[in-house]
């Protein structure tokens, strides 16, 4: 049981890291936009990508 929890934690960490990397790339390529506009866009960018990268992991999808 402990290995399942640690594998899920690792998969969530991987999904979080990938989300942060893609968010930084999103910010880099949209640097000409205002901070207010980016602040409004970031949740709509980060939440779907986090879900995409974590639900796609085998350990996480088994728990769902």
MDTraj code that builds the backbone (N, CA, C; nanometers):
import mdtraj as md
import numpy as np

residues = "UNK UNK UNK UNK UNK UNK UNK UNK UNK UNK UNK UNK UNK UNK UNK UNK UNK UNK UNK UNK UNK UNK UNK UNK UNK UNK UNK UNK UNK UNK UNK UNK UNK UNK UNK UNK UNK UNK UNK UNK UNK UNK UNK UNK UNK UNK UNK UNK UNK UNK UNK UNK UNK UNK UNK UNK UNK UNK UNK UNK UNK UNK UNK UNK".split()
xyz = np.array([
    [0.0828, -0.1195, 0.0000],
    [0.0000, 0.0000, 0.0000],
    [0.0868, 0.1252, 0.0000],
    [0.1980, 0.1187, 0.0694],
    [0.2862, 0.2348, 0.0768],
    [0.3460, 0.2668, -0.0603],
    [0.3758, 0.1649, -0.1404],
    [0.4332, 0.1916, -0.2725],
    [0.3313, 0.2581, -0.3637],
    [0.2026, 0.2252, -0.3495],
    [0.1000, 0.2917, -0.4279],
    [0.0944, 0.4399, -0.3962],
    [0.0983, 0.4742, -0.2680],
    [0.0928, 0.6148, -0.2280],
    [0.2164, 0.6897, -0.2752],
    [0.3321, 0.6258, -0.2672],
    [0.4537, 0.6939, -0.3110],
    [0.4578, 0.7069, -0.4629],
    [0.4029, 0.6085, -0.5350],
    [0.4019, 0.6211, -0.6808],
    [0.3043, 0.7295, -0.7253],
    [0.1892, 0.7391, -0.6565],
    [0.0937, 0.8447, -0.6904],
    [0.1529, 0.9813, -0.6582],
    [0.2221, 0.9904, -0.5447],
    [0.2861, 1.1175, -0.5081],
    [0.3902, 1.1568, -0.6137],
    [0.4662, 1.0598, -0.6619],
    [0.5645, 1.0874, -0.7656],
    [0.4999, 1.1297, -0.8960],
    [0.3876, 1.0659, -0.9294],
    [0.3190, 1.1029, -1.0529],
    [0.2558, 1.2411, -1.0425],
    [0.2041, 1.2759, -0.9252],
    [0.1508, 1.4107, -0.9053],
    [0.2629, 1.5140, -0.9122],
    [0.3785, 1.4787, -0.8582],
    [0.4937, 1.5685, -0.8647],
    [0.5381, 1.5887, -1.0093],
    [0.5415, 1.4804, -1.0854],
    [0.5778, 1.4903, -1.2265],
    [0.4785, 1.5778, -1.3021],
    [0.3494, 1.5579, -1.2770],
    [0.2475, 1.6412, -1.3416],
    [0.2620, 1.7872, -1.3035],
    [0.2933, 1.8130, -1.1763],
    [0.3135, 1.9508, -1.1317],
    [0.4343, 2.0154, -1.1962],
    [0.5424, 1.9404, -1.2073],
    [0.6640, 1.9940, -1.2697],
    [0.6400, 2.0242, -1.4170],
    [0.5733, 1.9333, -1.4874],
    [0.5438, 1.9577, -1.6289],
    [0.4523, 2.0788, -1.6455],
    [0.3568, 2.0944, -1.5559],
    [0.2675, 2.2098, -1.5618],
    [0.3443, 2.3399, -1.5416],
    [0.4371, 2.3406, -1.4471],
    [0.5175, 2.4610, -1.4228],
    [0.6045, 2.4924, -1.5441],
    [0.6641, 2.3911, -1.6043],
    [0.7484, 2.4133, -1.7226],
    [0.6663, 2.4730, -1.8366],
    [0.5497, 2.4140, -1.8644],
    [0.4658, 2.4670, -1.9720],
    [0.4113, 2.6054, -1.9381],
    [0.3853, 2.6322, -1.8114],
    [0.3391, 2.7655, -1.7720],
    [0.4482, 2.8698, -1.7934],
    [0.5711, 2.8346, -1.7615],
    [0.6826, 2.9273, -1.7859],
    [0.7013, 2.9530, -1.9348],
    [0.6859, 2.8491, -2.0161],
    [0.6931, 2.8689, -2.1610],
    [0.5781, 2.9566, -2.2099],
    [0.4593, 2.9375, -2.1545],
    [0.3445, 3.0200, -2.1887],
    [0.3716, 3.1664, -2.1552],
    [0.4281, 3.1906, -2.0374],
    [0.4602, 3.3273, -1.9987],
    [0.5688, 3.3868, -2.0876],
    [0.6682, 3.3066, -2.1238],
    [0.7770, 3.3558, -2.2081],
    [0.7255, 3.3976, -2.3460],
    [0.6414, 3.3146, -2.4057],
    [0.5937, 3.3449, -2.5403],
    [0.4817, 3.4487, -2.5424],
    [0.4266, 3.4823, -2.4274],
    [0.3231, 3.5853, -2.4190],
    [0.3694, 3.7039, -2.3352],
    [0.4974, 3.7302, -2.3341],
    [0.5518, 3.8364, -2.2483],
    [0.5085, 3.9757, -2.2906],
    [0.4591, 3.9921, -2.4127],
    [0.4164, 4.1245, -2.4566],
    [0.2785, 4.1617, -2.4013],
    [0.2063, 4.0665, -2.3447],
    [0.0748, 4.0944, -2.2871],
    [0.0909, 4.1569, -2.1485],
    [-0.0121, 4.2265, -2.1038],
    [-0.0057, 4.2930, -1.9730],
    [-0.0149, 4.1901, -1.8603],
    [0.0308, 4.2302, -1.7432],
    [0.0272, 4.1413, -1.6274],
    [-0.1139, 4.1043, -1.5861],
    [-0.2067, 4.1995, -1.5997],
    [-0.3464, 4.1722, -1.5643],
    [-0.4062, 4.0680, -1.6576],
    [-0.3746, 4.0792, -1.7848],
    [-0.4269, 3.9833, -1.8817],
    [-0.3690, 3.8441, -1.8582],
    [-0.2388, 3.8390, -1.8301],
    [-0.1769, 3.7092, -1.8011],
    [-0.2300, 3.6505, -1.6710],
    [-0.2564, 3.7361, -1.5735],
    [-0.3116, 3.6882, -1.4471],
    [-0.4483, 3.6250, -1.4640],
    [-0.5261, 3.6782, -1.5573],
    [-0.6565, 3.6190, -1.5854],
    [-0.6449, 3.4893, -1.6645],
    [-0.5440, 3.4793, -1.7498],
    [-0.5292, 3.3620, -1.8353],
    [-0.4629, 3.2435, -1.7660],
    [-0.3769, 3.2691, -1.6702],
    [-0.2979, 3.1604, -1.6109],
    [-0.3815, 3.0497, -1.5464],
    [-0.4858, 3.0785, -1.4691],
    [-0.5630, 2.9667, -1.4127],
    [-0.6270, 2.8797, -1.5209],
    [-0.6736, 2.9433, -1.6279],
    [-0.7363, 2.8686, -1.7364],
    [-0.6331, 2.7903, -1.8174],
    [-0.5091, 2.8243, -1.8034],
    [-0.4011, 2.7506, -1.8688],
    [-0.3490, 2.6395, -1.7780],
    [-0.3263, 2.6716, -1.6515],
    [-0.2604, 2.5770, -1.5610],
    [-0.3513, 2.4624, -1.5168],
    [-0.4756, 2.4896, -1.4871],
    [-0.5646, 2.3844, -1.4360],
    [-0.5855, 2.2730, -1.5395],
    [-0.6194, 2.3046, -1.6654],
    [-0.6351, 2.1943, -1.7620],
    [-0.5053, 2.1174, -1.7861],
    [-0.3916, 2.1881, -1.7912],
    [-0.2661, 2.1173, -1.8135],
    [-0.2307, 2.0293, -1.6950],
    [-0.2543, 2.0756, -1.5725],
    [-0.2274, 1.9922, -1.4561],
    [-0.3142, 1.8667, -1.4594],
    [-0.4420, 1.8835, -1.4901],
    [-0.5305, 1.7677, -1.4996],
    [-0.4875, 1.6740, -1.6115],
    [-0.4470, 1.7297, -1.7243],
    [-0.4026, 1.6476, -1.8374],
    [-0.2788, 1.5660, -1.8012],
    [-0.1827, 1.6299, -1.7354],
    [-0.0579, 1.5606, -1.7041],
    [-0.0711, 1.4652, -1.5863],
    [-0.1682, 1.4849, -1.4966],
    [-0.1802, 1.3939, -1.3826],
    [-0.2790, 1.2817, -1.4079],
    [-0.3917, 1.3099, -1.4711],
    [-0.4891, 1.2038, -1.4957],
    [-0.4357, 1.1035, -1.5974],
    [-0.3469, 1.1463, -1.6826],
    [-0.2877, 1.0564, -1.7806],
    [-0.1880, 0.9573, -1.7221],
    [-0.1450, 0.9789, -1.5990],
    [-0.0500, 0.8885, -1.5340],
    [-0.1220, 0.7609, -1.4916],
    [-0.0606, 0.6435, -1.5104],
    [-0.1293, 0.5173, -1.4805],
    [-0.1720, 0.5019, -1.3354],
    [-0.0876, 0.5390, -1.2410],
    [-0.1209, 0.5240, -1.0998],
    [-0.2365, 0.6120, -1.0576],
    [-0.2429, 0.7307, -1.1123],
    [-0.3497, 0.8243, -1.0773],
    [-0.4802, 0.7793, -1.1417],
    [-0.4750, 0.7354, -1.2664],
    [-0.5982, 0.6952, -1.3343],
    [-0.6573, 0.5685, -1.2724],
    [-0.5750, 0.4841, -1.2109],
    [-0.6278, 0.3660, -1.1420],
    [-0.7052, 0.4043, -1.0172],
    [-0.6627, 0.5120, -0.9496],
    [-0.7275, 0.5563, -0.8272],
    [-0.8599, 0.6273, -0.8539],
    [-0.8788, 0.6774, -0.9751],
    [-0.9999, 0.7549, -1.0053],
    [-1.1158, 0.6655, -1.0221],
])
top = md.Topology()
chain = top.add_chain()
for i, resn in enumerate(residues, 1):
    res = top.add_residue(resn, chain, resSeq=i)
    for name in ("N", "CA", "C"):
        top.add_atom(name, md.element.get_by_symbol(name[0]), res)
traj = md.Trajectory(xyz[None], top)
